[in-house]
Structures are given as C-alpha cells and as structure tokens.
Amino acid sequence: MDVIRLLGIRDTPLSVDEVLAAVGDHASGGTVIFVGTVREQDQGKPVTRLSYSAHPTAEAELRSVAEKVAADFPVTALAAVHRVGDLELGDTAVVVAVAAPHRDEAFKASRRLIDDLKGQVPIWKHQLFADGETEWVGVGA
C-alpha cells in the first residue's frame, strides 16, 4: 500500500480529523500532526486576514515533496493538505501528518514534510495588515 494517503490543495476548510484518519496505521508506534493556523501578527505587525494562491503545479509539487519524504524516512503513512483562498484569524491553513514505527522517525519526517512543503510548493500568501498595508510572501518557487 502506498504510504502517501492524502494530499491536496483545497479552497474549502481543512479537517484535522480527516488528515489524522488518513494516516492511521497499525504498524505505527508514533503519529505526528502539524496544524498551521492564521495568526494575529507577523513580524510585530497586526494581521487582519490573509489569502493563499497556488500555482497550477502546486499539487504535483506537493506529491514530489511527499514522495521524497517517504523515500528518506521509514514512514508508514503521510498526508498533507493546504488551504487556498481567503482565510480569517484562527483558520487552519495547512495540516500535515506522518505515522512511523517510532516517534523519533515520525517527528523528523513531519518536520521535513512541512518545511519542504513551505519551501518548495508554489503557494503564495497575501497578508493584509491592520494599518492597511499588504505583503506577498512567497512560499515555494
């Protein structure tokens, strides 16, 4: 069975329960889940909301990232979903989960999955600040 259980770029709210269920596996002794949410400030500036946009190749790039993590770590299952569109404070922007035989492997693989997703998948964040300024933040290529 493929260890990559769920991947997606979605314009609808994300479900932590769905991602966690996707990586459920009896061979796993440890499961790590990371949930990224919209925070109220960035670099000391109050954020009112933000919007994510994705390049049409984003899902293919996400799959490539997931395949590399699965090849480099002894994981039994992994999943990653990222939200696009307008998000408010507290909304879930990204959820990744990794299951592995041992916790150390799950932690390391999960960290690599979220870091590589943020660094390589072409998703961009447009932040709106309380003072009316905006900022584009490049996530990926």
C-alpha positions as CSV (number, residue, x, y, z in Angstrom):
1,M,0.0,0.0,0.0
2,D,1.2,3.5,-0.8
3,V,2.3,5.4,2.3
4,I,1.1,8.7,0.8
5,R,-2.5,8.6,1.9
6,L,-3.9,12.1,1.3
7,L,-2.6,15.1,-0.5
8,G,-4.4,18.2,-1.6
9,I,-4.7,21.9,-2.2
10,R,-8.2,23.0,-1.3
11,D,-10.4,26.1,-1.3
12,T,-12.6,24.7,1.5
13,P,-12.0,24.4,5.2
14,L,-9.5,21.7,6.2
15,S,-10.3,18.9,8.6
16,V,-7.6,17.8,11.1
17,D,-9.7,14.7,11.8
18,E,-9.6,13.7,8.1
19,V,-5.8,14.1,7.9
20,L,-5.3,12.1,11.2
21,A,-7.6,9.4,10.0
22,A,-5.8,9.1,6.7
23,V,-2.5,8.2,8.4
24,G,-4.0,5.7,10.9
25,D,-2.0,2.6,10.7
26,H,-1.5,-0.5,12.9
27,A,2.2,-0.6,12.0
28,S,2.8,2.8,13.5
29,G,4.0,3.5,17.0
30,G,4.1,7.2,16.6
31,T,2.0,9.8,14.7
32,V,2.8,13.4,14.5
33,I,0.4,16.0,13.2
34,F,1.2,19.7,12.5
35,V,-1.6,22.3,12.1
36,G,-0.7,25.7,10.8
37,T,-3.2,28.5,11.5
38,V,-3.6,32.1,10.6
39,R,-2.0,34.1,13.4
40,E,-2.9,37.7,14.5
41,Q,0.5,39.2,13.8
42,D,3.6,38.7,11.6
43,Q,6.9,40.4,12.3
44,G,5.2,42.5,15.0
45,K,2.5,43.9,12.7
46,P,-1.2,43.1,13.4
47,V,-2.7,40.9,10.6
48,T,-6.4,41.1,9.9
49,R,-6.7,38.3,7.3
50,L,-4.8,36.7,4.5
51,S,-5.3,34.9,1.2
52,Y,-3.4,32.0,-0.3
53,S,-2.9,31.4,-4.0
54,A,-1.4,28.3,-5.6
55,H,0.2,27.7,-9.0
56,P,-1.5,25.1,-11.1
57,T,1.5,22.8,-10.5
58,A,1.2,23.0,-6.7
59,E,-0.4,19.6,-6.2
60,A,2.2,17.9,-8.4
61,E,4.9,19.6,-6.4
62,L,3.3,18.6,-3.2
63,R,3.3,15.0,-4.4
64,S,7.0,15.3,-5.2
65,V,7.8,16.6,-1.7
66,A,5.8,13.8,-0.1
67,E,7.5,11.1,-2.2
68,K,10.9,12.4,-1.2
69,V,10.0,12.4,2.5
70,A,8.5,8.8,2.1
71,A,11.7,7.7,0.4
72,D,14.0,9.3,3.0
73,F,12.3,8.2,6.2
74,P,10.8,4.8,7.3
75,V,7.2,6.2,7.5
76,T,4.1,4.0,7.3
77,A,1.8,6.8,6.2
78,L,1.8,10.5,5.5
79,A,-0.7,13.2,4.5
80,A,-0.7,16.9,3.7
81,V,-3.4,19.4,2.7
82,H,-3.1,23.2,2.2
83,R,-5.8,25.7,2.0
84,V,-6.1,28.4,-0.7
85,G,-8.4,31.4,-0.8
86,D,-9.4,33.9,1.9
87,L,-8.7,32.9,5.5
88,E,-9.5,34.7,8.7
89,L,-7.6,34.7,12.0
90,G,-7.6,31.3,13.6
91,D,-8.5,29.4,10.3
92,T,-6.5,26.3,9.5
93,A,-4.1,26.9,6.6
94,V,-2.2,23.6,6.4
95,V,-2.3,20.2,8.0
96,V,0.4,17.6,7.7
97,A,0.6,14.2,9.5
98,V,3.2,11.4,9.5
99,A,3.0,8.0,11.0
100,A,6.1,5.8,11.6
101,P,7.1,2.8,13.6
102,H,8.8,5.1,16.2
103,R,8.2,8.6,17.4
104,D,11.6,10.0,16.5
105,E,11.1,9.0,12.9
106,A,7.6,10.5,12.8
107,F,8.9,13.8,14.3
108,K,11.8,14.1,11.9
109,A,9.7,13.2,8.8
110,S,6.9,15.5,9.8
111,R,9.3,18.4,10.3
112,R,10.8,17.7,6.9
113,L,7.4,17.4,5.2
114,I,6.1,20.8,6.5
115,D,9.5,22.5,5.9
116,D,9.7,21.2,2.3
117,L,6.1,22.0,1.6
118,K,6.6,25.6,2.7
119,G,9.9,25.9,0.8
120,Q,9.2,24.1,-2.4
121,V,5.4,24.0,-3.2
122,P,4.4,27.1,-5.2
123,I,1.8,28.6,-2.8
124,W,1.8,32.3,-2.0
125,K,0.4,34.2,0.9
126,H,-1.0,37.7,0.7
127,Q,-1.2,39.2,4.1
128,L,-3.5,42.2,5.0
129,F,-2.3,44.2,8.0
130,A,-4.4,46.4,10.4
131,D,-2.7,49.5,9.1
132,G,-4.0,48.9,5.5
133,E,-0.6,47.7,4.2
134,T,-0.4,44.3,2.4
135,E,2.5,41.9,1.8
136,W,3.0,39.0,-0.5
137,V,5.0,36.2,1.0
138,G,6.5,33.6,-1.4
139,V,6.1,30.0,-0.2
140,G,7.8,27.8,-2.8
141,A,9.2,28.6,-6.2
